[in-house]
Amino acid sequence: MRVLLVPSSDYVGHPFPQRHNQIFERLCNRKNLEVHVIRFKLFDEPRLKTKLVLHELSEKRTRHVAVYYLTNMFDHTSQIRQIIREEGIDVVVLSNLATPFAYTLMNEISSFRVPVIFDLPDYYPTSATGYIFGVRSVFGRVLTGVFDSMLRYMVRHATATTVASHALEEYVRRIGGRNVMYVPNGIGECFLRLYNGNIQRERFDFHEKDLVAGYVGSLEFWLDMKSFIDGVSLARSRGLPLKIWLIGSKLHTNFSDKVMQWIKQRDLERHTEITGFIAYEDVPKYVAGFNIGMIPFDVSNPTSFYAAPNKMWEYFSQKKPVLSTPIYEALCNSNCVFTASTPEDYAQKILALFRNKTEVRRKTEIGYRKALDRTWKRSAEIFASAIYSVIDEV
């Protein structure tokens, strides 16, 4: 069986492996599956290796991500349909907005039909809008509405829909999606052992008394870093030797510049370490050096509200307590995740975390046991069953 993936981003150019890399690189190990993938050239040079059959598309390069997809959508769609014919593709997995939307339109008015799985890792309308306008601006709200209509159309016409979070599952069912399947994000095999965090702490000059609040991931517009930074400043003013460790960088916007401004405004430069992107297999070694793992998502941004951050399980895999804003996925895991919203809330929760050791250990142990069951291998198996199910429908 041959599967073609139309991914959510640049499959080999992205700075770190995403959901589709993690799932489909494991799927291609199955003897009865041959997996093809197209590449959207959002980054200049490939950073990731792949075992999949890679198809590079001809395209027009543009500065903004959303404009790139919209400009190339029909040309990309034509090339994808040609690949499907020439390679004898049996199932198409669509993700993202513009090209999948054009593909769905063309598929509906032609006799050339192949079963389609629409995979939804996040809420695309605000993910796409955020790279052009602020999602709460007038233009941002209009564009989000247009993108939401596109998303609804694709979901309703897909043979099946797979989703990464419980919030997205509710959304898809509400708008009339068929055959909805929850395929959670997970952790790689490199996270399934505990590492000695002192090695990285010493390397980056963190002292034993330092309490490190760490974040792993992209520094982009779906985060509420200001409240977190202000909360750290408050906690330090109350005597807590708290430091920030950011492991990641920007993708396509200048949001990280704002993060640096907020750090400077609170005079936290000497108490902040920014490491940048690191190799995926090294992430658990760094997380092991945290005292607490942070998920400071902007709950007013639907991109964050619908998210299923696998960093939650990456933190728990190294037995680190997790403090998140109250996004839907955090509330669904309230038996193991601590939540905070405002700077005062952050300061109080962080102080409480280091005082109530028994409660912290109890919740962290629950999160650790959950993390060991949230592997990408398991998610790949669930996705494989989705592929087989749509073939059976034909």
Secondary structure by P-SEA (a helix, b strand, c coil): cbbbbbccccccccccccccccccccccccccbbbbbbbcccccccccccccbbbbbbbcccccaaaaaaaaaaaaaaaaaaaaaaacccbbbbcccaaaaaaaaaaaacccccbbbbbbcccaaaaaaaaccccccaaaaaaaaaaaaaaaaaaaaccbbbbccaaaaaaaaaacccbbbbbbbbbcccccccccaaaaaaaacccccccccccccccccccaaaaaaaaaaaaaaaccbbbbbbcbbbcccaaaaaaaaaaaaacccccccccccccccaaaaaaaaccbbbbccccccccccccccaaaaaaaaabbbbbbcccaaaaaacccbbbbccaaaaaaaaaaaacaaaaaaaaaaaaaaaaaaccaaaaaaaaaaaaaaaaaac
